[in-house]
């Protein structure tokens, strides 16, 4: 091998080392964000994983739809009882 080949290999390895370092930092940052989200899910909704959070959200959507229907029904009854 020539010095040019060795130099280019060393340069490439150095570049890859920097990219690996950046990737490690990115992974650590994302892990911290994930931990923060899981902590918030636990505190606010009493769930500690995404699957349970999805189930909770689906339950809440159903409850919201039921409440909206109830509100609309009661509002219609009020309008019928008291002319506006």
C-alpha positions in Angstrom: 0.0 0.0 0.0 1.1 3.5 -0.6 1.1 6.4 1.8 -1.8 7.9 -0.3 -4.0 4.9 0.3 -3.1 4.7 4.0 -3.8 8.5 4.4 -7.1 8.2 2.7 -8.0 5.2 4.9 -7.0 7.1 8.0 -9.0 10.1 6.9 -12.0 8.0 6.2 -11.7 6.3 9.6 -11.4 9.7 11.3 -14.6 10.9 9.5 -16.4 7.7 10.5 -15.3 8.2 14.1 -16.7 11.7 14.1 -20.0 10.5 12.6 -20.2 7.7 15.3 -19.6 10.3 18.0 -22.5 12.5 16.6 -24.7 9.4 16.4 -24.0 8.5 20.0 -24.9 12.1 21.1 -28.1 11.9 19.0 -29.0 8.6 20.6 -28.5 9.9 24.1 -30.6 13.0 23.3 -33.4 10.9 21.9 -33.3 8.5 24.8 -33.6 11.5 27.2 -36.6 12.8 25.3 -38.2 9.3 25.4 -37.6 9.0 29.1 -39.2 12.5 29.6 -42.3 11.4 27.5 -42.7 8.2 29.4 -42.4 10.1 32.7 -45.1 12.5 31.6 -47.4 9.6 30.4 -47.0 8.0 33.8 -47.7 11.2 35.8 -50.5 12.5 33.7 -52.2 9.4 32.4 -51.0 6.5 34.7 -49.5 4.6 31.8 -45.8 3.7 31.2 -45.7 2.6 27.6 -46.9 3.6 24.2 -49.3 0.7 23.8 -51.1 1.6 27.0 -51.1 5.2 26.1 -52.8 4.4 22.8 -55.4 2.3 24.6 -56.0 5.2 27.0 -56.3 7.7 24.1 -58.8 5.4 22.3 -60.9 5.2 25.6 -60.7 9.0 26.0 -61.9 9.5 22.4 -64.9 7.3 23.0 -65.7 9.2 26.2 -65.4 12.6 24.4 -67.7 11.4 21.7 -70.2 10.2 24.3 -70.0 13.6 26.1 -70.4 15.5 22.9 -73.5 13.5 22.0 -74.9 14.1 25.5 -74.2 17.8 25.3 -75.8 18.1 21.9 -78.9 16.2 23.1 -79.4 18.3 26.1 -78.8 21.5 24.2 -81.5 20.5 21.7 -83.9 19.8 24.5 -83.2 23.2 26.0 -83.8 24.9 22.6 -87.0 23.0 22.2 -88.2 23.8 25.8 -87.2 27.5 25.8 -87.5 29.4 22.5 -84.5 31.6 21.8 
